Amino acid sequence: MQRVGFREFVRKKAVSLGIIGSARNLPDGTVAIHAGGVPAALEAFEIELHRGPRLSRVDTVEGSPADLPTDGTFTTR
Protein backbone atom coordinates (compact mmCIF):
# COMPACT_ATOMS: atom_id res chain seq x y z
CA MET A 1 0.00 0.00 0.00
CA GLN A 2 1.41 3.32 -0.96
CA ARG A 3 -0.05 6.80 -0.53
CA VAL A 4 -3.55 5.77 0.50
CA GLY A 5 -3.17 6.47 4.22
CA PHE A 6 -3.91 2.87 5.15
CA ARG A 7 -1.75 2.71 8.29
CA GLU A 8 -3.17 5.99 9.61
CA PHE A 9 -6.70 4.73 8.84
CA VAL A 10 -5.89 1.56 10.80
CA ARG A 11 -4.44 3.53 13.73
CA LYS A 12 -7.48 5.83 13.96
CA LYS A 13 -9.94 2.91 13.82
CA ALA A 14 -7.93 0.98 16.42
CA VAL A 15 -7.79 3.91 18.82
CA SER A 16 -11.52 4.60 18.42
CA LEU A 17 -12.29 0.96 19.27
CA GLY A 18 -9.84 0.66 22.18
CA ILE A 19 -7.59 -1.73 20.25
CA ILE A 20 -3.88 -2.00 21.13
CA GLY A 21 -1.13 -3.08 18.75
CA SER A 22 0.72 -1.87 15.68
CA ALA A 23 0.65 -1.60 11.90
CA ARG A 24 3.68 -1.57 9.61
CA ASN A 25 4.43 -1.80 5.91
CA LEU A 26 6.16 -4.95 4.67
CA PRO A 27 8.60 -5.05 1.73
CA ASP A 28 6.05 -6.82 -0.50
CA GLY A 29 3.59 -3.91 -0.18
CA THR A 30 1.30 -5.55 2.38
CA VAL A 31 0.58 -4.20 5.84
CA ALA A 32 1.15 -6.31 8.96
CA ILE A 33 -1.26 -5.45 11.76
CA HIS A 34 -0.98 -6.83 15.29
CA ALA A 35 -4.07 -6.04 17.33
CA GLY A 36 -5.62 -6.95 20.65
CA GLY A 37 -8.76 -6.01 22.51
CA VAL A 38 -12.14 -7.29 23.57
CA PRO A 39 -13.75 -9.68 21.05
CA ALA A 40 -16.54 -7.28 19.97
CA ALA A 41 -14.02 -4.51 19.29
CA LEU A 42 -11.78 -6.87 17.33
CA GLU A 43 -14.74 -7.98 15.21
CA ALA A 44 -15.64 -4.35 14.44
CA PHE A 45 -11.96 -3.64 13.69
CA GLU A 46 -11.80 -6.52 11.21
CA ILE A 47 -14.87 -5.19 9.40
CA GLU A 48 -13.19 -1.80 9.09
CA LEU A 49 -9.98 -3.43 7.83
CA HIS A 50 -11.92 -5.14 5.03
CA ARG A 51 -13.34 -1.75 4.00
CA GLY A 52 -10.10 0.23 4.26
CA PRO A 53 -9.80 3.92 3.43
CA ARG A 54 -11.45 5.30 0.31
CA LEU A 55 -8.43 4.96 -2.02
CA SER A 56 -7.30 1.53 -0.87
CA ARG A 57 -7.90 -1.97 -2.15
CA VAL A 58 -7.99 -4.69 0.49
CA ASP A 59 -7.62 -8.18 -0.96
CA THR A 60 -7.47 -10.25 2.22
CA VAL A 61 -7.43 -9.94 5.98
CA GLU A 62 -5.81 -12.81 7.87
CA GLY A 63 -5.48 -13.32 11.60
CA SER A 64 -3.08 -15.18 13.85
CA PRO A 65 -1.82 -14.83 17.46
CA ALA A 66 0.84 -12.15 18.03
CA ASP A 67 2.76 -10.47 20.84
CA LEU A 68 1.24 -7.10 21.68
CA PRO A 69 2.66 -3.95 23.27
CA THR A 70 2.26 -3.74 27.01
CA ASP A 71 1.86 0.04 27.10
CA GLY A 72 -1.74 0.02 25.82
CA THR A 73 -1.06 1.93 22.60
CA PHE A 74 -1.52 1.44 18.86
CA THR A 75 1.43 2.55 16.76
CA THR A 76 2.41 2.71 13.10
CA ARG A 77 5.85 2.16 11.65
Number of C-alpha atoms within 10 A of each C-alpha: 16 10 8 14 14 23 24 14 15 23 21 15 19 27 14 11 16 17 22 20 23 21 19 15 16 11 7 7 9 14 16 15 21 20 22 21 16 10 9 10 16 17 12 13 22 18 12 15 19 13 13 19 17 10 11 14 13 14 8 8 12 7 10 6 8 11 9 15 15 8 8 13 15 23 20 13 8
